[in-house]
Amino acid sequence: MGLFKPAWQSSNEKKAIRAVEKLVDQDTLAYLAENAESTTVKESAASKLTEHGARKLTDQRVLVDIAQKAKDLKTRVAAMETLAARETLPKDLEEPLNRDLKELAKQERIEICTEIITKRKGEIIHEQSWEGHRGTTFKYECHTTLYCESCDQKTPQKLVYIMRLTNDGQFDRASYDKAIASCEICSLEVTLGNVWDFYRR
């Protein structure tokens, strides 16, 4: 047995909580969430668990508590899915699970589209569900320069695009087309490339 014990094992509750707040190891946090003597230390450890840490838990009561109270959406969903996989998900958590899964999918769609739009040096200006919540529509704008070969001129433009991502993570190909704009000098049509529902302002 070692001479020193971890600070999170301290009999001083405040000291133990401070130590837990610094922990990142998910195994240790899961252990404390289930086995710490202090209820406050248990709650502190549970609140620090990520979605992966939640899946490590075996204590039914702790999982249910996390499923009901965790502020992080992914952690909450992970706890509920773990309960569901063990066929121990309480009836009153079935609807919250479905609701949180939809919200999680929406967040993931936003992350995917934000990454794409950022690479295009664009900025999301509007986001909403579309067609009976089949997916999420992202309207974004980009500053770009159109080059016209006819008059050999470059014209700065602010373009507004719409990108749609379905609930199952697929881009909506039904509105996939080649966007065309007109040169402001000679009116020659210039193909801008493949986008979704091109708009120009």
Buried (B, 14 or more C-beta within 10 A) or exposed (E): EEEEEEBBBBEEBEEBBBBBEEBEEBEBBBBBBBEBEBEEBBBBBBBBBBBEBBBBBEBEEBBBBBBBEBEBBBBBBBBBBBBBEEEEBEEEBEEBBEEBBEEBBBEBBBEBBBEBBEEBEBEBEEBEEBEEEBBBBBBBBBEBEBEBEEBEEEBEBEBBBBBBBBBEEEBBEEBEEEBEBBBEEEEEEBEBEEBBBBEBE
